[in-house]
Amino acid sequence: MWNKGIEIYVQEVLKFRRALNLTSIDNKDVFFARFIEPSLAMAKRMPEKGRLLDVGSGMGIPGVPLLIVRPYLVGVLVERRKKRAEFLRHLVRILKLDAEVYDADINHLPRLHVDICVARAVTNEGRLLEMCGPHANQGAVAVLPVPYASECAHVAGWSMTGEYSVPVGSSPGDSKGQIIRCYHYD
């Protein structure tokens, strides 16, 4: 059974997918398996409360599903493409999420003071951790979905705390599956 908020989110993405070039997927079950399930797997590895930064939020993956299932998180969704940022604002309004949306490059924003950093397919994890570092509070965590073949990033200030498999079946089209890698900001 899908969460009502997740159901509305998926409907909105599929409704606007062509106009905003969000995804080629037009089937809600495939969308759920490809994007929602991995996002929910990330939720299991993060705190219940805090400020969540989603870098390159795009259509809202993984930030929006995480904000739906973790209602005590405050979202900071960063998307430099203006039309997609406006779509994220639309989602925040209709889903009544506690979130702010920035249509800017993460590197050009003032310090955002976040406790959790997430992203999907923005850049390699080392570069992503470098981008998050200036915005992370001491003790922040980064929870990142990465391919099995990737090596752990070594970035000043961040230390890896765990690596968790995401079942291969949850990502159709990705026969190798992925892992969730967690980091702590010292």
N, C-alpha and C positions, 0 to 999 in steps of 0.2 A: 504494500500500500504506500503510495507516494504521499509525502507531506504536502498539504494544500499550497503552501508557499512555493515549494519546488515545482509543483504542477503549473502554477501561474507563471513562474519564471520560464519554464521550458516552452509554454505556449507563446510567451512574448518573444523569445528568441526565434522560434520557428516562424512566427508572424512577420518579423522584421528581417529575417536572415538574408533575403535577397536584396532588399533595398539598401541595407547597410553592409552587405558582404560579410556577414557574421560567421556563417558556416555553410558548407555544402550539404550537410546532413538535413534531411527533411522528415525523418522518422523519429518520433519521440522516444521509442524504446532504444534505438541505436544512440541517440543523443544522451540518454540517461546512462547507458553503459560506457560510452566514450568519455563523457565529461562529468556527470553528476557522481557516479560511483567513486571515481578517483578523488574527487573533491571531498566526499564524505569520509573516505579513508584518511585523508589529511586531518579531518576534524578530530579523529581519535588520538592524534599525536600532538594536540595543541591545548593550551589553557582554555578554560571556559569564559574568562573575562579578559579585557584589555583592549588596546587599540590595534586593529588588524590592518596592515598595509598590503594591498594587492597591487603589485607593480605590473604595468601593461595589462590592465584589467580587460580590455577588449570587449567581449560580450558578457563579461562578468565572471569568468571562470579563472580561479576557483573562489574568488571573493564573495560573490552573491550567494551561492549555495552555503558557504560557511557562515555567512551572516544570518541566513534563514535558520539553520540548525543550531546556531550558537547565539541566541538572542541577547546575551549579555556582552557581546563584542560590539565595539564601535568601529565601523569601517572607514578606511581611508583608501578610496579607489583612485588609482592614478592611470590615466589613459591620455596619451598625447593627441590622438585623433579626435577632433572636435565632435564629429557626428556620433562616434561611439561613446564619447563622454556624455553627450546629451541623452543617448539611449540609456546609459547607466543611471543618469539622474531620473529618467522616466521610471526605471526599475525601482530605485530607492523610494520614489513617491508611491507607486502603486503597491509595493510590498511593505511599505511603512518601515523601512530599515533605518537604523541609526547609523547613518553613513554620510560622508562628504565625498564629493567627486572633484578631482582636479584634472583639467584638460591641459596638461603640461608634461614636459619631460621630467622625470624624477630627479635628474641631476640639476634642475633649475629651480627646485622648490626649497623654501626655507625648511629648517629642521621640523619634522613631523611628530617626533616623540612617540614612537610606536613600540608595542610589546611583542608583536607577532608579524613576521614577514612571510608572504606567500607570493607565488607567481607561477605561471605556466608558459613554457615555450617562449620566454622573452629573450634570453641569452644564455650563455653557459653559467653554471652555478657559481663559479668563482667571481665572474663579473657581476652577477646578480647580488652576491653577498657584499661586494664592494659598493654597489649602488645603495643597498639597504643600510650599511653601517652608519653613515652620517645621520640617519633618521631613527636609529634604534636606541631605545633606552638600555641602560645597563641591565643585564639579565634577560634581554629579549631573546626570542627564539625565531628561527627560520625553519619552515616546514616546506620542503621543495620536492615535487615529483620530478624524478630524473630517470633517464634510460638505464637499464642494467649495465650497459657497457661503460658508463661514465665513471670516472675516478673521483674520489673525494676531493673537494676543493680545500686548499690551504690558504686562508685569507686572514691577515692580521685582525685580531679581535674576535674572530669566530672559531669555535671548536665543534667538531662533529660529536653528537651525542647518541646517534642511533641511525639505523638503516632498516627499513621495513619493506617487505615485498607486497606489491599490490597484485592480486590474482590476475593471471594473464587473460582470463575470460572477461574481465571488466573493461578491457580496452580493445574492442574489435578493430581489426586492421593493424594492430601492434602485436605481432606474434611473439615478440620477445618480452612483452610486459614492461613494467617499470617498477621502480622502488621509490619510497619516500625517504628522503634523507633529512635528518634534523640537526640543526646547529644551535649553539648557545653563544650569545654575545657577552663577552667578559667586560 
